[in-house]
């Protein structure tokens, strides 16, 4: 079982590499990462990490795994129409 908090912190760091995204790690149960496009009030998503290390959006879309955090964050950036830094 993975430490989901550390996986989500790594995901948040990778998502911050995309200049158009605003990223916040939110505590609670479960821990989540809220990501939004800075230029749109409707382009936003909440991401969780399963105990198996799978990053999921709030609507169940599988972004990727903890083995490849950068590509999972890039996939979310693409969905939110964000550009790399």
Secondary structure, 3 states (H helix, E strand, C coil): CCCHHHHHHHHHHHHCCECCEEEEEECCCCCEEEEEECCCCCCEEEEEECCCCEEEECCCCEEEEHHHHHHHHHHHHHHCCCCEC
